[in-house]
Amino acid sequence: MEFLASSLLELVTQTSTNLPPDVRAAMSVAANAETPGTQSSQALDIILGNIDMAADDEGAICQDTGMPTFVVHTPVGVNQIHIRKAIREAVAEATRLGKLRPNSVDSITGKNSGNNLGEETPVVHFEQWEQDEIEVKLVLKGGGCENKNIQYSVPCTLEHLGRADRNLEGVRKCLLHAVWQAQGQGCAPGALGVCIGSDRAHGYELAKAQLFRTLDDVNPNPELARLEAEVMEQANQLGVGAMGFGGKVTLIGCKIAAANRLPASFFVSVAYDCWAFRRLGVRLDAATGAITSWLYRDPERPVERMAREAGFPLTGREVILRPPLDEAQMRALKVGDVVLISGEMFTGRDSVHSYLIKNPPPVDLAGAALYHCGPVMLEEGGHWTVKAAGPTTSIREEPYQAEVIKRYGVRAVIGKGGMGPKTLAALQEFGAVYLNAIGGAAQYYARTVEQVVGVYLLDFGIPEAMWHLRVKDFAAIVTMDAHGNSLHSGVEQASGEQLAALQKA
């Protein structure tokens, strides 16, 4: 199969960089439904532009390319060992080329393999079928939305919804709760893959498999089709909105399967996916490995443009920030302000924050903007280039952030999804703000980077290292200010009240 490796590399590349037509259509509907001028509408404008940028340059739509998960159907007699080897080679090459971020971390040592290969990564599921061709499907699901997966064992009691029983009404409650609990941390508007029943492990597998359905299909089971439609309608009444900013569109898809279960168990397993819903597939000639057709997309069809206008729409009311920042500047900001950062900033996520609690920083962070980001980077000729650089979910840094602000004088924390009460209290006490960048907009933010000034703590691996960047017109929204205000807690409370109202209805 002389073309197998190149075919698989093309599948990985297109999945990472070219959003499927059904997802593009859903995101276009979402953007047109949102109220112009709102924070959700601004976020969707950046998202639409980012989708175009990724397709134009074959760059990762989102820097978090997740744990590549392949589902492979093979004719009887095809060597699956050979296919698995070719998949691993394609994943490693795509990582080298910057189409995938190196995401495979040894769970015992914490060491990043650097090439997305490791124990049980990538994930490959094989099945035989009685067709002549090989089919390979791929889903790239990032860690932010993966962390918002949730599994319910019913009967159970749910916040704002009361008791969920062992019936489809109980399932409906679970699914609305799953959407509500994700808020902006899962990069809304999102999609649900769901399994009713099975056991704990297989239920999650079947839930993720539902993400291979197109967003515009109709469930062949009439009861499940009605439930999918009902959840879609009610989830979009919650007011979570894009990035959790509040708004009209929170969910772009709900796909449900049912599997037999044990008498003692009734699980509802939910695989939450973000707006950067990356999945594609190919059919391959079993003799040569050449691509005979694509699933989900027609490569002969021109890729439709998504952006409604060129660039991020500016109003003239944006606040220009040039680090190093001072306390007075930060206390002058309030929730809802749009800022444009020009100057130097530092990335720092899980490993960096843990390090800073035990060790002094390798750079002076006084007045700094600290970006929760694990970028895709390429080293060429001794120089680093940013290939993708959207924000990661900030709540993981909640155990550390207040202390980092207090000790080192950080003035702006940038990420997505908001942070908790400890960080909010530190922002108020020390005069700092939390800036929400747009989750998944990896190409948009990569283009704001003018120079990679340096890198520190590279032994943590590329995503976890501390990158020193010079940026221009890096756009973000103040969602937690130095006066104790948090857009995130407000939206969570309001959407929780709406969830309760749906229950009463």
DRENVOTI-161754 format. One line per field, with one value per residue (C-alpha): residue number from 1; residue in three letters; x, y, z. Coordinates in pm, 1 decimal, always signed. Layout:
# residues N
pos = (NUM/...)
code = (ALA/...)
c1 = (X/...)
c2 = (Y/...)
c3 = (Z/...)
END
This chain:
# residues 505
pos = (1/2/3/4/5/6/7/8/9/10/11/12/13/14/15/16/17/18/19/20/21/22/23/24/25/26/27/28/29/30/31/32/33/34/35/36/37/38/39/40/41/42/43/44/45/46/47/48/49/50/51/52/53/54/55/56/57/58/59/60/61/62/63/64/65/66/67/68/69/70/71/72/73/74/75/76/77/78/79/80/81/82/83/84/85/86/87/88/89/90/91/92/93/94/95/96/97/98/99/100/101/102/103/104/105/106/107/108/109/110/111/112/113/114/115/116/117/118/119/120/121/122/123/124/125/126/127/128/129/130/131/132/133/134/135/136/137/138/139/140/141/142/143/144/145/146/147/148/149/150/151/152/153/154/155/156/157/158/159/160/161/162/163/164/165/166/167/168/169/170/171/172/173/174/175/176/177/178/179/180/181/182/183/184/185/186/187/188/189/190/191/192/193/194/195/196/197/198/199/200/201/202/203/204/205/206/207/208/209/210/211/212/213/214/215/216/217/218/219/220/221/222/223/224/225/226/227/228/229/230/231/232/233/234/235/236/237/238/239/240/241/242/243/244/245/246/247/248/249/250/251/252/253/254/255/256/257/258/259/260/261/262/263/264/265/266/267/268/269/270/271/272/273/274/275/276/277/278/279/280/281/282/283/284/285/286/287/288/289/290/291/292/293/294/295/296/297/298/299/300/301/302/303/304/305/306/307/308/309/310/311/312/313/314/315/316/317/318/319/320/321/322/323/324/325/326/327/328/329/330/331/332/333/334/335/336/337/338/339/340/341/342/343/344/345/346/347/348/349/350/351/352/353/354/355/356/357/358/359/360/361/362/363/364/365/366/367/368/369/370/371/372/373/374/375/376/377/378/379/380/381/382/383/384/385/386/387/388/389/390/391/392/393/394/395/396/397/398/399/400/401/402/403/404/405/406/407/408/409/410/411/412/413/414/415/416/417/418/419/420/421/422/423/424/425/426/427/428/429/430/431/432/433/434/435/436/437/438/439/440/441/442/443/444/445/446/447/448/449/450/451/452/453/454/455/456/457/458/459/460/461/462/463/464/465/466/467/468/469/470/471/472/473/474/475/476/477/478/479/480/481/482/483/484/485/486/487/488/489/490/491/492/493/494/495/496/497/498/499/500/501/502/503/504/505)
code = (MET/GLU/PHE/LEU/ALA/SER/SER/LEU/LEU/GLU/LEU/VAL/THR/GLN/THR/SER/THR/ASN/LEU/PRO/PRO/ASP/VAL/ARG/ALA/ALA/MET/SER/VAL/ALA/ALA/ASN/ALA/GLU/THR/PRO/GLY/THR/GLN/SER/SER/GLN/ALA/LEU/ASP/ILE/ILE/LEU/GLY/ASN/ILE/ASP/MET/ALA/ALA/ASP/ASP/GLU/GLY/ALA/ILE/CYS/GLN/ASP/THR/GLY/MET/PRO/THR/PHE/VAL/VAL/HIS/THR/PRO/VAL/GLY/VAL/ASN/GLN/ILE/HIS/ILE/ARG/LYS/ALA/ILE/ARG/GLU/ALA/VAL/ALA/GLU/ALA/THR/ARG/LEU/GLY/LYS/LEU/ARG/PRO/ASN/SER/VAL/ASP/SER/ILE/THR/GLY/LYS/ASN/SER/GLY/ASN/ASN/LEU/GLY/GLU/GLU/THR/PRO/VAL/VAL/HIS/PHE/GLU/GLN/TRP/GLU/GLN/ASP/GLU/ILE/GLU/VAL/LYS/LEU/VAL/LEU/LYS/GLY/GLY/GLY/CYS/GLU/ASN/LYS/ASN/ILE/GLN/TYR/SER/VAL/PRO/CYS/THR/LEU/GLU/HIS/LEU/GLY/ARG/ALA/ASP/ARG/ASN/LEU/GLU/GLY/VAL/ARG/LYS/CYS/LEU/LEU/HIS/ALA/VAL/TRP/GLN/ALA/GLN/GLY/GLN/GLY/CYS/ALA/PRO/GLY/ALA/LEU/GLY/VAL/CYS/ILE/GLY/SER/ASP/ARG/ALA/HIS/GLY/TYR/GLU/LEU/ALA/LYS/ALA/GLN/LEU/PHE/ARG/THR/LEU/ASP/ASP/VAL/ASN/PRO/ASN/PRO/GLU/LEU/ALA/ARG/LEU/GLU/ALA/GLU/VAL/MET/GLU/GLN/ALA/ASN/GLN/LEU/GLY/VAL/GLY/ALA/MET/GLY/PHE/GLY/GLY/LYS/VAL/THR/LEU/ILE/GLY/CYS/LYS/ILE/ALA/ALA/ALA/ASN/ARG/LEU/PRO/ALA/SER/PHE/PHE/VAL/SER/VAL/ALA/TYR/ASP/CYS/TRP/ALA/PHE/ARG/ARG/LEU/GLY/VAL/ARG/LEU/ASP/ALA/ALA/THR/GLY/ALA/ILE/THR/SER/TRP/LEU/TYR/ARG/ASP/PRO/GLU/ARG/PRO/VAL/GLU/ARG/MET/ALA/ARG/GLU/ALA/GLY/PHE/PRO/LEU/THR/GLY/ARG/GLU/VAL/ILE/LEU/ARG/PRO/PRO/LEU/ASP/GLU/ALA/GLN/MET/ARG/ALA/LEU/LYS/VAL/GLY/ASP/VAL/VAL/LEU/ILE/SER/GLY/GLU/MET/PHE/THR/GLY/ARG/ASP/SER/VAL/HIS/SER/TYR/LEU/ILE/LYS/ASN/PRO/PRO/PRO/VAL/ASP/LEU/ALA/GLY/ALA/ALA/LEU/TYR/HIS/CYS/GLY/PRO/VAL/MET/LEU/GLU/GLU/GLY/GLY/HIS/TRP/THR/VAL/LYS/ALA/ALA/GLY/PRO/THR/THR/SER/ILE/ARG/GLU/GLU/PRO/TYR/GLN/ALA/GLU/VAL/ILE/LYS/ARG/TYR/GLY/VAL/ARG/ALA/VAL/ILE/GLY/LYS/GLY/GLY/MET/GLY/PRO/LYS/THR/LEU/ALA/ALA/LEU/GLN/GLU/PHE/GLY/ALA/VAL/TYR/LEU/ASN/ALA/ILE/GLY/GLY/ALA/ALA/GLN/TYR/TYR/ALA/ARG/THR/VAL/GLU/GLN/VAL/VAL/GLY/VAL/TYR/LEU/LEU/ASP/PHE/GLY/ILE/PRO/GLU/ALA/MET/TRP/HIS/LEU/ARG/VAL/LYS/ASP/PHE/ALA/ALA/ILE/VAL/THR/MET/ASP/ALA/HIS/GLY/ASN/SER/LEU/HIS/SER/GLY/VAL/GLU/GLN/ALA/SER/GLY/GLU/GLN/LEU/ALA/ALA/LEU/GLN/LYS/ALA)
c1 = (+0.0/+240.9/+2.0/-121.9/+113.3/+51.3/-324.8/-331.0/-114.9/-360.4/-649.9/-478.5/-388.3/-735.6/-904.6/-688.0/-716.6/-1041.7/-1370.6/-1633.2/-1914.9/-2190.6/-2007.4/-1939.8/-2309.8/-2405.8/-2157.7/-2288.1/-2642.1/-2518.2/-2341.8/-2643.1/-2874.7/-2667.9/-2746.9/-2496.7/-2257.8/-2280.0/-1979.6/-2102.7/-2134.2/-1781.4/-1654.4/-1831.0/-1680.5/-1333.4/-1425.6/-1553.3/-1240.0/-1024.0/-1196.2/-1104.5/-744.0/-695.3/-823.1/-624.0/-288.5/-352.4/-290.7/-448.9/-796.7/-732.9/-389.5/-524.1/-548.5/-643.5/-575.6/-615.8/-882.6/-916.9/-1198.4/-1088.3/-1301.1/-1107.4/-1200.9/-1136.3/-771.6/-625.5/-321.8/-434.7/-85.5/+42.1/-235.8/-168.8/+199.5/+111.8/-126.7/+149.9/+389.2/+131.6/+60.7/+432.2/+488.1/+185.0/+325.3/+665.7/+496.6/+297.7/-44.0/-79.2/+43.1/+259.8/+3.6/+115.1/+236.4/+363.5/+121.4/+394.0/+691.4/+507.0/+739.0/+598.4/+699.9/+719.2/+561.9/+214.9/+325.7/+325.8/+152.5/-197.3/-161.8/-288.8/-615.2/-708.2/-1026.5/-1042.4/-1349.6/-1385.8/-1658.3/-1769.1/-1675.2/-1377.7/-1237.0/-1073.0/-1251.6/-1066.2/-1244.9/-1063.5/-1182.7/-961.2/-1121.2/-925.3/-859.4/-1075.2/-1395.1/-1275.6/-1265.5/-1634.4/-1736.3/-1966.8/-2137.3/-2454.0/-2576.7/-2952.3/-3153.4/-2960.5/-3026.8/-2912.9/-2852.7/-3148.9/-3330.8/-3408.3/-3428.4/-3350.4/-3517.9/-3450.8/-3647.7/-3609.7/-3727.5/-3442.7/-3204.0/-3329.3/-3247.2/-2899.1/-2825.8/-2942.3/-2728.4/-2431.3/-2464.9/-2506.9/-2206.8/-1977.9/-2039.9/-1753.1/-1492.4/-1587.7/-1571.2/-1941.8/-2133.1/-2068.9/-2211.7/-2309.0/-2243.6/-2456.1/-2503.2/-2798.2/-2712.7/-2423.9/-2153.9/-1934.0/-1643.8/-1831.2/-2091.4/-1827.3/-1692.7/-2039.2/-2103.2/-1787.0/-1883.5/-2199.3/-1972.8/-1909.2/-2268.7/-2327.3/-2497.6/-2782.2/-2880.9/-3195.6/-3186.8/-3356.8/-3516.7/-3821.1/-3806.1/-3437.4/-3494.0/-3757.0/-3524.0/-3236.9/-3460.0/-3598.5/-3253.1/-3132.7/-3427.2/-3407.3/-3026.2/-3037.6/-3276.2/-3023.2/-2835.3/-2483.4/-2386.5/-2057.7/-1758.3/-2000.6/-2047.5/-2426.8/-2623.1/-2873.4/-2672.5/-2515.2/-2546.9/-2499.0/-2562.2/-2703.4/-2659.8/-2791.2/-2749.3/-2904.3/-2744.5/-2868.8/-2761.8/-2736.6/-3047.8/-2852.5/-2706.9/-2845.4/-2570.2/-2604.1/-2261.0/-2192.3/-1900.2/-1897.2/-1728.5/-1639.7/-1732.1/-1400.6/-1570.2/-1294.2/-1378.6/-1328.8/-1287.7/-1160.6/-1219.2/-895.5/-814.9/-729.4/-447.7/-273.4/-389.4/-484.2/-781.7/-1084.1/-1331.2/-1373.8/-1637.7/-1811.4/-1652.4/-1616.6/-1264.2/-1390.6/-1632.6/-1485.4/-1451.1/-1707.8/-1585.2/-1707.7/-1601.0/-1870.9/-1610.3/-1233.8/-1065.5/-1206.7/-1471.2/-1334.1/-1555.9/-1292.7/-1376.9/-1111.2/-857.4/-493.6/-266.2/+113.0/+289.5/+436.9/+100.1/+35.6/-230.6/-406.1/-456.9/-607.9/-840.1/-969.5/-1093.9/-1434.9/-1615.2/-1714.8/-1423.8/-1246.2/-868.0/-597.4/-258.2/+58.3/+394.4/+541.2/+360.0/+443.6/+260.3/+212.6/-24.1/-37.9/+330.9/+444.8/+194.2/+292.0/+658.3/+599.3/+454.2/+780.7/+1037.1/+1101.0/+1009.6/+1280.6/+1173.3/+1043.6/+663.9/+598.3/+331.7/+318.7/+36.3/+36.3/-133.4/-283.8/-175.7/-4.8/+91.6/+190.8/+551.6/+800.1/+1174.0/+1325.2/+1683.5/+1728.2/+1421.6/+1081.8/+759.0/+410.9/+180.0/-127.3/-185.8/-538.2/-614.9/-650.7/-914.9/-811.6/-996.2/-721.1/-491.9/-733.6/-529.2/-223.8/-332.5/-399.2/-58.2/+117.5/-51.4/+39.0/+403.3/+510.0/+291.0/+115.0/-139.3/-333.6/-424.5/-545.0/-730.4/-1077.7/-1375.1/-1303.0/-1166.1/-1294.9/-1341.5/-979.0/-853.2/-1133.0/-1037.7/-671.4/-761.1/-950.0/-683.7/-379.3/-525.5/-530.8/-779.7/-877.7/-900.7/-1101.9/-950.2/-1161.5/-1123.5/-1011.9/-912.6/-559.1/-483.8/-630.0/-404.1/-99.2/-119.2/-92.5/+253.6/+524.4/+820.7/+910.1/+1148.0/+1254.9/+1151.5/+1198.6/+1129.0/+1132.5/+1198.3/+826.8/+752.7/+640.0/+280.2/+383.5/+694.2/+695.9/+707.3/+808.8/+610.5/+581.3/+228.6/+33.7/-340.2/-409.5/-787.2/-956.4/-1254.2/-1237.3/-1458.2/-1323.6/-1215.4/-1036.6/-1367.1/-1494.0/-1711.4/-1721.3/-1913.5/-1871.2/-2041.2/-2319.3/-2386.2/-2366.0/-2623.4/-2859.0/-2837.4/-2893.2/-3213.4/-3322.0/-3242.7/-3467.7/-3740.7/-3723.0/-3767.8/-4081.0/-4221.3)
c2 = (+0.0/+260.8/+554.7/+466.4/+693.7/+1000.0/+939.6/+924.3/+1235.0/+1419.9/+1302.0/+1430.0/+1761.1/+1828.8/+1728.2/+1969.4/+2262.8/+2242.3/+2244.3/+2009.2/+2165.3/+2064.9/+2235.7/+2543.8/+2565.2/+2533.8/+2804.1/+3035.7/+2990.3/+3056.4/+3377.4/+3508.8/+3431.9/+3629.1/+3989.9/+4219.2/+4413.0/+4174.9/+3997.8/+3665.7/+3821.9/+3961.6/+3617.4/+3454.4/+3709.1/+3608.3/+3240.1/+3273.9/+3460.3/+3198.0/+2918.5/+3096.2/+3156.6/+2791.1/+2666.4/+2924.1/+2837.5/+2474.8/+2576.4/+2413.9/+2557.5/+2522.0/+2472.8/+2190.7/+1908.9/+1668.0/+1296.7/+1179.6/+908.2/+689.7/+447.2/+207.5/-39.7/-297.9/-578.6/-927.7/-1019.0/-666.8/-634.4/-410.8/-410.6/-241.5/+18.7/+96.9/+150.7/+382.6/+580.0/+629.8/+745.0/+990.2/+1132.6/+1179.5/+1349.9/+1576.7/+1677.8/+1752.5/+1971.8/+2165.2/+2028.6/+1864.8/+1991.2/+1743.0/+1629.4/+1284.1/+1304.3/+1010.2/+983.1/+859.1/+1080.1/+1381.2/+1377.2/+1489.0/+1249.7/+1540.4/+1348.6/+1247.4/+884.5/+697.4/+435.0/+398.3/+714.7/+777.0/+594.0/+345.6/+136.1/-141.3/-317.7/-554.4/-517.9/-689.2/-409.2/-389.7/-54.6/+62.8/+341.0/+564.6/+825.7/+1070.6/+1300.9/+1561.3/+1662.6/+1903.5/+1875.7/+2175.3/+2016.8/+1668.5/+1796.7/+1889.6/+1533.5/+1409.6/+1084.4/+1054.9/+753.7/+794.2/+835.5/+1140.3/+1492.5/+1774.7/+2137.4/+2355.5/+2050.4/+1823.9/+1447.2/+1279.1/+938.5/+632.2/+745.6/+979.3/+1274.5/+1202.3/+1183.2/+1521.9/+1675.4/+1522.4/+1661.7/+2012.7/+1997.6/+1880.4/+2186.4/+2422.3/+2291.1/+2334.9/+2714.8/+2881.9/+2631.5/+2392.6/+2663.3/+2704.8/+2678.0/+2308.3/+1971.4/+1664.0/+1299.6/+1089.4/+727.2/+615.4/+289.8/+42.8/+27.8/+316.3/+251.7/+151.2/+422.1/+690.3/+518.0/+505.7/+868.9/+979.8/+769.2/+981.9/+1274.3/+1101.7/+1178.3/+1494.3/+1780.2/+1791.4/+1424.0/+1285.3/+1001.5/+690.3/+623.3/+857.4/+886.0/+976.9/+1217.4/+1400.9/+1410.1/+1548.3/+1826.4/+1907.5/+1930.8/+2154.3/+2390.1/+2412.5/+2431.5/+2737.6/+2903.0/+2884.6/+3199.7/+3059.5/+3174.2/+3173.4/+3138.6/+3157.3/+3532.1/+3504.0/+3479.0/+3295.4/+2995.9/+2754.2/+2421.3/+2334.9/+1960.7/+1681.9/+1320.4/+1035.7/+656.6/+400.0/+70.6/-208.8/-188.2/-389.5/-398.0/-227.8/+53.2/+339.6/+563.8/+872.0/+934.7/+1269.4/+1355.9/+1735.7/+1881.5/+2245.1/+2464.0/+2353.5/+2021.3/+1850.0/+1517.7/+1385.3/+1049.7/+881.9/+568.5/+401.9/+151.7/-166.4/-253.2/+84.1/+288.6/+575.7/+795.2/+699.9/+937.4/+1171.9/+1153.8/+1471.1/+1690.5/+1715.7/+1834.4/+1945.8/+2189.7/+2535.4/+2600.1/+2863.3/+3180.7/+3222.7/+3572.4/+3838.4/+4114.2/+4141.6/+4121.5/+4184.1/+4461.0/+4757.5/+5022.5/+5275.7/+5214.3/+4945.3/+5004.9/+4983.5/+4805.7/+4808.0/+4589.2/+4634.2/+4728.4/+4923.3/+4903.3/+5224.3/+5099.5/+4775.9/+4939.4/+5164.9/+4861.7/+4707.1/+4392.1/+4419.3/+4635.8/+4514.8/+4549.7/+4534.1/+4432.2/+4537.8/+4452.4/+4160.0/+3880.1/+3537.3/+3206.9/+2986.0/+2699.4/+2396.6/+2309.7/+2672.7/+2761.0/+2459.4/+2554.7/+2915.8/+2807.0/+2630.0/+2835.2/+3196.4/+3276.6/+3270.0/+3624.8/+3937.1/+3911.9/+4250.4/+4422.3/+4126.1/+3978.5/+3602.0/+3402.4/+3060.8/+2908.9/+2596.0/+2697.2/+2493.6/+2593.1/+2506.6/+2560.0/+2649.8/+2763.9/+2822.0/+3046.0/+2958.6/+3029.8/+3031.0/+2811.8/+2822.7/+3005.0/+3015.4/+3018.4/+2715.8/+2670.9/+2886.2/+2717.5/+2453.9/+2728.8/+2832.1/+2655.3/+2865.9/+3192.1/+3408.6/+3327.0/+3395.3/+3736.8/+3816.7/+3703.8/+3828.8/+4126.5/+3986.4/+4246.2/+4065.9/+3699.9/+3586.8/+3263.5/+3130.2/+3024.9/+3242.5/+3162.0/+3114.2/+3314.2/+3293.1/+3451.2/+3710.4/+3812.5/+3844.6/+4059.6/+4293.6/+4303.6/+4355.0/+4543.4/+4300.4/+4175.3/+3855.4/+3883.6/+3628.0/+3546.0/+3350.4/+2976.1/+2782.0/+3093.7/+2963.9/+3114.9/+3452.5/+3483.4/+3335.4/+3623.6/+3877.0/+3742.3/+3957.0/+3778.5/+3488.6/+3671.2/+3363.2/+3043.6/+2917.7/+2584.8/+2403.4/+2074.6/+2079.6/+2024.7/+2273.4/+2324.4/+2363.6/+2579.9/+2952.6/+3138.9/+3505.4/+3668.5/+4014.1/+4074.9/+4345.9/+4413.4/+4098.1/+4126.0/+4007.8/+4098.5/+4194.1/+3935.5/+3964.2/+4305.7/+4457.8/+4559.2/+4208.8/+4173.0/+3851.2/+3804.8/+3427.4/+3402.2/+3628.4/+3415.2/+3095.0/+3227.9/+3361.4/+3044.6/+2836.2/+3028.5/+2966.8/+2597.3/+2587.3/+2766.8/+2501.5/+2236.1/+2406.6/+2442.0)
c3 = (+0.0/-126.1/-78.0/+271.7/+468.0/+249.9/+255.4/+633.9/+663.0/+438.2/+658.8/+974.1/+809.9/+674.4/+999.2/+1197.7/+958.8/+761.1/+952.0/+797.8/+592.6/+837.4/+1125.2/+910.9/+831.4/+1198.3/+1299.8/+1027.7/+1158.8/+1512.9/+1410.7/+1220.7/+1512.9/+1764.6/+1852.0/+1671.6/+1892.8/+2187.7/+2336.2/+2193.8/+1849.3/+1875.1/+1974.7/+1680.8/+1440.5/+1556.4/+1530.8/+1172.8/+1068.3/+1237.7/+1042.6/+716.3/+826.4/+919.0/+582.8/+385.5/+544.7/+647.4/+1008.1/+1311.8/+1375.3/+1748.7/+1900.4/+2118.9/+1867.5/+2145.3/+2149.0/+1787.7/+1781.4/+1471.9/+1387.2/+1112.4/+917.9/+718.0/+477.5/+606.7/+551.4/+555.4/+780.1/+1067.2/+1219.8/+905.7/+919.6/+1286.3/+1207.9/+920.6/+1144.7/+1400.6/+1128.4/+992.8/+1338.6/+1410.6/+1073.1/+1117.9/+1456.5/+1303.3/+1042.4/+1303.1/+1204.5/+1546.6/+1881.6/+2075.4/+2333.5/+2446.6/+2808.4/+3013.9/+3305.6/+3540.9/+3454.3/+3311.1/+3008.6/+2673.8/+2394.0/+2150.2/+1860.6/+1987.3/+2017.0/+2343.9/+2549.2/+2394.9/+2185.9/+1930.1/+1997.4/+1722.4/+1709.4/+1446.0/+1311.5/+1017.7/+759.5/+439.5/+202.2/-33.2/+82.5/+403.9/+591.0/+835.4/+1044.9/+1271.2/+1548.8/+1717.1/+2046.9/+2264.5/+2636.2/+2728.4/+2600.0/+2703.0/+3062.3/+3033.8/+2947.9/+3218.5/+3315.8/+3521.6/+3717.6/+3748.4/+3956.4/+4074.9/+4195.9/+3968.8/+4055.2/+3943.3/+3802.2/+4094.9/+4057.3/+3725.9/+3701.0/+3488.0/+3183.7/+2888.0/+3095.4/+3336.4/+3040.2/+2916.6/+3253.6/+3248.1/+2903.3/+2988.8/+3301.8/+3091.1/+2867.5/+3163.2/+3356.4/+3054.6/+3037.7/+2848.0/+2959.5/+2680.3/+2409.6/+2345.9/+2124.0/+2161.0/+2062.0/+2261.5/+2180.1/+2415.0/+2512.7/+2722.6/+2899.6/+2855.2/+3124.3/+3236.7/+2999.5/+2685.3/+2741.4/+2703.3/+2390.5/+2233.8/+2330.6/+2153.1/+1851.2/+1815.3/+1726.7/+1393.3/+1293.5/+1090.5/+1271.1/+1018.7/+1026.3/+1192.4/+1441.0/+1293.6/+1634.1/+1655.7/+2035.1/+2031.0/+1739.3/+1945.8/+2245.9/+2038.2/+1903.1/+2247.7/+2404.8/+2120.9/+2162.3/+2539.9/+2561.6/+2337.8/+2583.0/+2866.4/+2767.4/+2805.8/+2457.3/+2270.0/+2505.0/+2797.7/+2737.5/+2736.8/+2414.3/+2199.8/+2073.7/+2321.1/+2139.1/+1770.8/+1792.9/+2008.6/+1895.6/+2109.5/+2103.2/+2335.7/+2442.5/+2663.7/+3027.2/+3343.9/+3566.6/+3845.8/+3632.9/+3428.6/+3295.8/+3078.3/+2923.1/+2758.0/+2528.0/+2505.8/+2196.7/+2127.6/+1831.1/+1669.2/+1591.4/+1395.0/+1235.6/+887.2/+716.6/+402.4/+201.4/+86.9/-185.7/+4.7/-236.2/-271.7/+27.9/-204.6/-113.3/-323.8/-154.3/+141.8/+410.9/+535.2/+265.8/-110.7/-197.7/-540.3/-378.2/-301.7/+71.0/+163.2/+334.4/+690.9/+800.6/+770.0/+739.6/+723.5/+1061.3/+1408.8/+1392.8/+1589.5/+1744.8/+1849.1/+2213.5/+2259.7/+2536.7/+2426.5/+2675.4/+2649.0/+2908.9/+3160.4/+3310.5/+3628.0/+3895.2/+3794.8/+3440.0/+3563.5/+3813.9/+3536.6/+3342.9/+3395.8/+3285.9/+2919.2/+2807.8/+2493.5/+2509.3/+2244.3/+2381.0/+2201.9/+2349.7/+2537.9/+2719.1/+2860.0/+2826.5/+3128.2/+3190.5/+3422.6/+3459.8/+3474.7/+3746.8/+3953.4/+3906.9/+4014.7/+4347.3/+4433.4/+4241.1/+4139.2/+3777.5/+3510.3/+3410.0/+3585.1/+3590.0/+3752.1/+3541.7/+3305.3/+3101.0/+3161.9/+2885.8/+2959.3/+2629.8/+2501.2/+2147.6/+1845.4/+1772.6/+1498.5/+1515.3/+1179.2/+1134.4/+1504.4/+1525.0/+1670.3/+1482.2/+1635.5/+1426.3/+1653.5/+1980.4/+2122.8/+2497.2/+2722.1/+2993.5/+3287.3/+3572.6/+3597.5/+3730.1/+4006.5/+4278.6/+4185.5/+4024.9/+4330.1/+4476.1/+4144.6/+4122.6/+4483.2/+4469.5/+4129.0/+4044.1/+3738.0/+3623.6/+3350.2/+3325.4/+2983.4/+2913.0/+2846.9/+3054.2/+3357.5/+3701.1/+4053.2/+4375.2/+4492.7/+4172.9/+4173.1/+4526.7/+4426.0/+4124.3/+4355.6/+4627.0/+4407.1/+4112.6/+3820.3/+3560.8/+3384.0/+3005.7/+2810.5/+2472.0/+2222.1/+2268.1/+1963.6/+1766.0/+1727.9/+1387.5/+1476.0/+1780.8/+1608.4/+1362.7/+1644.9/+1738.7/+1583.7/+1742.5/+1968.1/+2201.3/+2396.6/+2570.6/+2925.3/+3097.5/+2763.3/+2941.7/+3029.2/+2657.9/+2393.4/+2516.0/+2880.3/+2832.7/+2914.0/+2582.5/+2567.1/+2286.3/+2135.1/+2008.7/+1832.0/+1869.8/+2070.5/+2133.9/+2452.6/+2671.2/+3039.4/+3208.9/+3567.7/+3692.2/+3990.5/+4151.4/+4226.8/+3917.3/+3710.3/+3387.6/+3428.6/+3766.4/+3637.8/+3330.6/+3536.2/+3780.9/+3514.0/+3303.8/+3618.7/+3685.2/+3327.7/+3370.4/+3675.1/+3480.3/+3208.6/+3475.0/+3610.2/+3261.5)
END
